[in-house]
């Protein structure tokens, strides 16, 4: 049986995704805590709302055409306040339409995202030398 926190996290995640699909950077930023951390799929770490905003402004600057996320699956751990949302991202790269498959791990405190980790399928994996 679903609990109230589960439903709240699902609603927040849906609203967050909706802000992305509207290219609403102000709306996206309303979901983040002041000291949030966003780790991008290529390894860049953005700390705090100002850095996170700058990253998203680049995403929606027009270089990638119209951006649209389609949710695949969402897994919610209400007790830990964590959400895993897998998606397909439709965008343009080099003026050609492409679809990226990925997922976000979202960590919530109260109703704010404190950490967002993004992972994307790739032909060549990112790695750090040991």
Biotite code that builds the C-alpha atoms (Angstrom):
import biotite.structure as struc

atoms = struc.array([
    struc.Atom([0.000, 0.000, 0.000], chain_id="A", res_id=1, res_name="UNK", atom_name="CA", element="C"),
    struc.Atom([1.321, 3.425, -0.972], chain_id="A", res_id=2, res_name="UNK", atom_name="CA", element="C"),
    struc.Atom([1.953, 5.928, 1.772], chain_id="A", res_id=3, res_name="UNK", atom_name="CA", element="C"),
    struc.Atom([1.592, 9.688, 1.783], chain_id="A", res_id=4, res_name="UNK", atom_name="CA", element="C"),
    struc.Atom([5.354, 10.335, 1.407], chain_id="A", res_id=5, res_name="UNK", atom_name="CA", element="C"),
    struc.Atom([5.481, 8.041, -1.646], chain_id="A", res_id=6, res_name="UNK", atom_name="CA", element="C"),
    struc.Atom([2.650, 9.980, -3.283], chain_id="A", res_id=7, res_name="UNK", atom_name="CA", element="C"),
    struc.Atom([4.301, 13.303, -2.420], chain_id="A", res_id=8, res_name="UNK", atom_name="CA", element="C"),
    struc.Atom([7.630, 12.217, -3.950], chain_id="A", res_id=9, res_name="UNK", atom_name="CA", element="C"),
    struc.Atom([5.878, 10.992, -7.101], chain_id="A", res_id=10, res_name="UNK", atom_name="CA", element="C"),
    struc.Atom([4.053, 14.301, -7.461], chain_id="A", res_id=11, res_name="UNK", atom_name="CA", element="C"),
    struc.Atom([7.248, 16.322, -6.912], chain_id="A", res_id=12, res_name="UNK", atom_name="CA", element="C"),
    struc.Atom([9.107, 14.203, -9.472], chain_id="A", res_id=13, res_name="UNK", atom_name="CA", element="C"),
    struc.Atom([6.313, 14.621, -12.045], chain_id="A", res_id=14, res_name="UNK", atom_name="CA", element="C"),
    struc.Atom([6.233, 18.389, -11.490], chain_id="A", res_id=15, res_name="UNK", atom_name="CA", element="C"),
    struc.Atom([10.041, 18.572, -11.763], chain_id="A", res_id=16, res_name="UNK", atom_name="CA", element="C"),
    struc.Atom([9.942, 16.695, -15.082], chain_id="A", res_id=17, res_name="UNK", atom_name="CA", element="C"),
    struc.Atom([7.148, 18.980, -16.272], chain_id="A", res_id=18, res_name="UNK", atom_name="CA", element="C"),
    struc.Atom([9.305, 22.050, -15.607], chain_id="A", res_id=19, res_name="UNK", atom_name="CA", element="C"),
    struc.Atom([12.046, 20.495, -17.776], chain_id="A", res_id=20, res_name="UNK", atom_name="CA", element="C"),
    struc.Atom([9.605, 19.871, -20.606], chain_id="A", res_id=21, res_name="UNK", atom_name="CA", element="C"),
    struc.Atom([8.464, 23.504, -20.442], chain_id="A", res_id=22, res_name="UNK", atom_name="CA", element="C"),
    struc.Atom([12.136, 24.667, -20.486], chain_id="A", res_id=23, res_name="UNK", atom_name="CA", element="C"),
    struc.Atom([11.234, 26.548, -17.303], chain_id="A", res_id=24, res_name="UNK", atom_name="CA", element="C"),
    struc.Atom([14.584, 27.118, -15.586], chain_id="A", res_id=25, res_name="UNK", atom_name="CA", element="C"),
    struc.Atom([12.965, 29.204, -12.816], chain_id="A", res_id=26, res_name="UNK", atom_name="CA", element="C"),
    struc.Atom([10.469, 26.400, -12.243], chain_id="A", res_id=27, res_name="UNK", atom_name="CA", element="C"),
    struc.Atom([13.228, 23.781, -12.185], chain_id="A", res_id=28, res_name="UNK", atom_name="CA", element="C"),
    struc.Atom([15.228, 25.770, -9.675], chain_id="A", res_id=29, res_name="UNK", atom_name="CA", element="C"),
    struc.Atom([12.283, 25.992, -7.264], chain_id="A", res_id=30, res_name="UNK", atom_name="CA", element="C"),
    struc.Atom([12.760, 22.276, -6.584], chain_id="A", res_id=31, res_name="UNK", atom_name="CA", element="C"),
    struc.Atom([16.383, 22.576, -5.405], chain_id="A", res_id=32, res_name="UNK", atom_name="CA", element="C"),
    struc.Atom([17.631, 23.265, -1.888], chain_id="A", res_id=33, res_name="UNK", atom_name="CA", element="C"),
    struc.Atom([20.074, 26.190, -1.619], chain_id="A", res_id=34, res_name="UNK", atom_name="CA", element="C"),
    struc.Atom([23.037, 23.858, -1.008], chain_id="A", res_id=35, res_name="UNK", atom_name="CA", element="C"),
    struc.Atom([21.977, 21.161, -3.488], chain_id="A", res_id=36, res_name="UNK", atom_name="CA", element="C"),
    struc.Atom([24.478, 19.222, -5.580], chain_id="A", res_id=37, res_name="UNK", atom_name="CA", element="C"),
    struc.Atom([23.889, 18.225, -9.210], chain_id="A", res_id=38, res_name="UNK", atom_name="CA", element="C"),
    struc.Atom([26.261, 15.682, -10.731], chain_id="A", res_id=39, res_name="UNK", atom_name="CA", element="C"),
    struc.Atom([25.961, 15.699, -14.517], chain_id="A", res_id=40, res_name="UNK", atom_name="CA", element="C"),
    struc.Atom([26.226, 12.573, -16.657], chain_id="A", res_id=41, res_name="UNK", atom_name="CA", element="C"),
    struc.Atom([29.728, 13.504, -17.859], chain_id="A", res_id=42, res_name="UNK", atom_name="CA", element="C"),
    struc.Atom([31.051, 13.942, -14.320], chain_id="A", res_id=43, res_name="UNK", atom_name="CA", element="C"),
    struc.Atom([30.788, 17.700, -13.768], chain_id="A", res_id=44, res_name="UNK", atom_name="CA", element="C"),
    struc.Atom([29.657, 18.514, -10.234], chain_id="A", res_id=45, res_name="UNK", atom_name="CA", element="C"),
    struc.Atom([27.578, 21.649, -9.674], chain_id="A", res_id=46, res_name="UNK", atom_name="CA", element="C"),
    struc.Atom([27.327, 22.792, -6.064], chain_id="A", res_id=47, res_name="UNK", atom_name="CA", element="C"),
    struc.Atom([24.657, 25.262, -4.992], chain_id="A", res_id=48, res_name="UNK", atom_name="CA", element="C"),
    struc.Atom([21.733, 26.746, -6.855], chain_id="A", res_id=49, res_name="UNK", atom_name="CA", element="C"),
    struc.Atom([23.786, 29.304, -8.821], chain_id="A", res_id=50, res_name="UNK", atom_name="CA", element="C"),
    struc.Atom([25.999, 26.611, -10.407], chain_id="A", res_id=51, res_name="UNK", atom_name="CA", element="C"),
    struc.Atom([23.033, 24.323, -11.013], chain_id="A", res_id=52, res_name="UNK", atom_name="CA", element="C"),
    struc.Atom([21.102, 27.144, -12.698], chain_id="A", res_id=53, res_name="UNK", atom_name="CA", element="C"),
    struc.Atom([24.058, 27.917, -14.976], chain_id="A", res_id=54, res_name="UNK", atom_name="CA", element="C"),
    struc.Atom([24.181, 24.268, -16.076], chain_id="A", res_id=55, res_name="UNK", atom_name="CA", element="C"),
    struc.Atom([20.475, 24.182, -16.913], chain_id="A", res_id=56, res_name="UNK", atom_name="CA", element="C"),
    struc.Atom([20.571, 27.546, -18.686], chain_id="A", res_id=57, res_name="UNK", atom_name="CA", element="C"),
    struc.Atom([23.173, 26.023, -21.012], chain_id="A", res_id=58, res_name="UNK", atom_name="CA", element="C"),
    struc.Atom([20.914, 23.046, -21.658], chain_id="A", res_id=59, res_name="UNK", atom_name="CA", element="C"),
    struc.Atom([17.975, 25.262, -22.608], chain_id="A", res_id=60, res_name="UNK", atom_name="CA", element="C"),
    struc.Atom([19.963, 27.882, -24.523], chain_id="A", res_id=61, res_name="UNK", atom_name="CA", element="C"),
    struc.Atom([18.676, 26.603, -27.891], chain_id="A", res_id=62, res_name="UNK", atom_name="CA", element="C"),
    struc.Atom([21.749, 24.627, -28.932], chain_id="A", res_id=63, res_name="UNK", atom_name="CA", element="C"),
    struc.Atom([19.866, 21.347, -28.480], chain_id="A", res_id=64, res_name="UNK", atom_name="CA", element="C"),
    struc.Atom([16.576, 22.381, -30.063], chain_id="A", res_id=65, res_name="UNK", atom_name="CA", element="C"),
    struc.Atom([13.375, 21.495, -28.267], chain_id="A", res_id=66, res_name="UNK", atom_name="CA", element="C"),
    struc.Atom([14.146, 19.242, -25.321], chain_id="A", res_id=67, res_name="UNK", atom_name="CA", element="C"),
    struc.Atom([11.589, 16.692, -24.195], chain_id="A", res_id=68, res_name="UNK", atom_name="CA", element="C"),
    struc.Atom([11.874, 14.055, -21.480], chain_id="A", res_id=69, res_name="UNK", atom_name="CA", element="C"),
    struc.Atom([9.622, 11.000, -21.546], chain_id="A", res_id=70, res_name="UNK", atom_name="CA", element="C"),
    struc.Atom([9.481, 9.106, -18.276], chain_id="A", res_id=71, res_name="UNK", atom_name="CA", element="C"),
    struc.Atom([10.001, 5.347, -18.478], chain_id="A", res_id=72, res_name="UNK", atom_name="CA", element="C"),
    struc.Atom([9.962, 4.120, -14.892], chain_id="A", res_id=73, res_name="UNK", atom_name="CA", element="C"),
    struc.Atom([10.028, 5.688, -11.484], chain_id="A", res_id=74, res_name="UNK", atom_name="CA", element="C"),
    struc.Atom([11.118, 3.863, -8.361], chain_id="A", res_id=75, res_name="UNK", atom_name="CA", element="C"),
    struc.Atom([10.491, 5.523, -5.028], chain_id="A", res_id=76, res_name="UNK", atom_name="CA", element="C"),
    struc.Atom([11.986, 4.716, -1.629], chain_id="A", res_id=77, res_name="UNK", atom_name="CA", element="C"),
    struc.Atom([9.704, 6.824, 0.540], chain_id="A", res_id=78, res_name="UNK", atom_name="CA", element="C"),
    struc.Atom([11.496, 5.919, 3.768], chain_id="A", res_id=79, res_name="UNK", atom_name="CA", element="C"),
    struc.Atom([14.827, 7.178, 2.386], chain_id="A", res_id=80, res_name="UNK", atom_name="CA", element="C"),
    struc.Atom([13.231, 10.070, 0.407], chain_id="A", res_id=81, res_name="UNK", atom_name="CA", element="C"),
    struc.Atom([14.902, 8.903, -2.805], chain_id="A", res_id=82, res_name="UNK", atom_name="CA", element="C"),
    struc.Atom([13.571, 8.633, -6.341], chain_id="A", res_id=83, res_name="UNK", atom_name="CA", element="C"),
    struc.Atom([15.062, 6.901, -9.375], chain_id="A", res_id=84, res_name="UNK", atom_name="CA", element="C"),
    struc.Atom([13.484, 8.122, -12.574], chain_id="A", res_id=85, res_name="UNK", atom_name="CA", element="C"),
    struc.Atom([14.495, 6.596, -15.919], chain_id="A", res_id=86, res_name="UNK", atom_name="CA", element="C"),
    struc.Atom([13.734, 8.520, -19.083], chain_id="A", res_id=87, res_name="UNK", atom_name="CA", element="C"),
    struc.Atom([14.243, 9.066, -22.793], chain_id="A", res_id=88, res_name="UNK", atom_name="CA", element="C"),
    struc.Atom([15.479, 12.525, -23.712], chain_id="A", res_id=89, res_name="UNK", atom_name="CA", element="C"),
    struc.Atom([14.622, 13.804, -27.195], chain_id="A", res_id=90, res_name="UNK", atom_name="CA", element="C"),
    struc.Atom([16.852, 16.626, -28.441], chain_id="A", res_id=91, res_name="UNK", atom_name="CA", element="C"),
    struc.Atom([18.972, 17.754, -31.376], chain_id="A", res_id=92, res_name="UNK", atom_name="CA", element="C"),
    struc.Atom([22.721, 17.156, -31.577], chain_id="A", res_id=93, res_name="UNK", atom_name="CA", element="C"),
    struc.Atom([24.565, 18.644, -34.535], chain_id="A", res_id=94, res_name="UNK", atom_name="CA", element="C"),
    struc.Atom([21.123, 19.571, -35.908], chain_id="A", res_id=95, res_name="UNK", atom_name="CA", element="C"),
    struc.Atom([20.007, 15.942, -35.956], chain_id="A", res_id=96, res_name="UNK", atom_name="CA", element="C"),
    struc.Atom([17.305, 14.496, -33.698], chain_id="A", res_id=97, res_name="UNK", atom_name="CA", element="C"),
    struc.Atom([18.614, 11.983, -31.169], chain_id="A", res_id=98, res_name="UNK", atom_name="CA", element="C"),
    struc.Atom([17.272, 10.135, -28.169], chain_id="A", res_id=99, res_name="UNK", atom_name="CA", element="C"),
    struc.Atom([19.358, 9.647, -25.033], chain_id="A", res_id=100, res_name="UNK", atom_name="CA", element="C"),
    struc.Atom([18.413, 7.028, -22.466], chain_id="A", res_id=101, res_name="UNK", atom_name="CA", element="C"),
    struc.Atom([19.186, 7.821, -18.867], chain_id="A", res_id=102, res_name="UNK", atom_name="CA", element="C"),
    struc.Atom([18.114, 8.109, -15.303], chain_id="A", res_id=103, res_name="UNK", atom_name="CA", element="C"),
    struc.Atom([18.193, 10.524, -12.422], chain_id="A", res_id=104, res_name="UNK", atom_name="CA", element="C"),
    struc.Atom([18.670, 9.689, -8.789], chain_id="A", res_id=105, res_name="UNK", atom_name="CA", element="C"),
    struc.Atom([16.956, 12.371, -6.752], chain_id="A", res_id=106, res_name="UNK", atom_name="CA", element="C"),
    struc.Atom([17.515, 12.813, -3.025], chain_id="A", res_id=107, res_name="UNK", atom_name="CA", element="C"),
    struc.Atom([14.893, 14.867, -1.203], chain_id="A", res_id=108, res_name="UNK", atom_name="CA", element="C"),
    struc.Atom([14.769, 16.586, 2.158], chain_id="A", res_id=109, res_name="UNK", atom_name="CA", element="C"),
    struc.Atom([11.296, 17.830, 2.902], chain_id="A", res_id=110, res_name="UNK", atom_name="CA", element="C"),
    struc.Atom([10.096, 18.993, -0.532], chain_id="A", res_id=111, res_name="UNK", atom_name="CA", element="C"),
    struc.Atom([13.484, 20.041, -1.961], chain_id="A", res_id=112, res_name="UNK", atom_name="CA", element="C"),
    struc.Atom([16.075, 18.152, -3.996], chain_id="A", res_id=113, res_name="UNK", atom_name="CA", element="C"),
    struc.Atom([19.394, 18.065, -2.160], chain_id="A", res_id=114, res_name="UNK", atom_name="CA", element="C"),
    struc.Atom([21.238, 15.899, -4.661], chain_id="A", res_id=115, res_name="UNK", atom_name="CA", element="C"),
    struc.Atom([20.629, 14.986, -8.312], chain_id="A", res_id=116, res_name="UNK", atom_name="CA", element="C"),
    struc.Atom([22.782, 12.379, -10.011], chain_id="A", res_id=117, res_name="UNK", atom_name="CA", element="C"),
    struc.Atom([22.308, 11.919, -13.753], chain_id="A", res_id=118, res_name="UNK", atom_name="CA", element="C"),
    struc.Atom([23.403, 8.854, -15.710], chain_id="A", res_id=119, res_name="UNK", atom_name="CA", element="C"),
    struc.Atom([23.135, 8.366, -19.499], chain_id="A", res_id=120, res_name="UNK", atom_name="CA", element="C"),
    struc.Atom([23.762, 5.297, -21.638], chain_id="A", res_id=121, res_name="UNK", atom_name="CA", element="C"),
    struc.Atom([26.791, 5.818, -23.861], chain_id="A", res_id=122, res_name="UNK", atom_name="CA", element="C"),
    struc.Atom([28.746, 3.931, -26.496], chain_id="A", res_id=123, res_name="UNK", atom_name="CA", element="C"),
    struc.Atom([31.937, 4.578, -24.535], chain_id="A", res_id=124, res_name="UNK", atom_name="CA", element="C"),
    struc.Atom([31.840, 4.671, -20.763], chain_id="A", res_id=125, res_name="UNK", atom_name="CA", element="C"),
    struc.Atom([33.266, 7.454, -18.679], chain_id="A", res_id=126, res_name="UNK", atom_name="CA", element="C"),
    struc.Atom([35.989, 6.350, -16.357], chain_id="A", res_id=127, res_name="UNK", atom_name="CA", element="C"),
    struc.Atom([38.556, 7.710, -13.984], chain_id="A", res_id=128, res_name="UNK", atom_name="CA", element="C"),
    struc.Atom([42.081, 6.317, -14.147], chain_id="A", res_id=129, res_name="UNK", atom_name="CA", element="C"),
    struc.Atom([42.990, 4.414, -11.004], chain_id="A", res_id=130, res_name="UNK", atom_name="CA", element="C"),
])
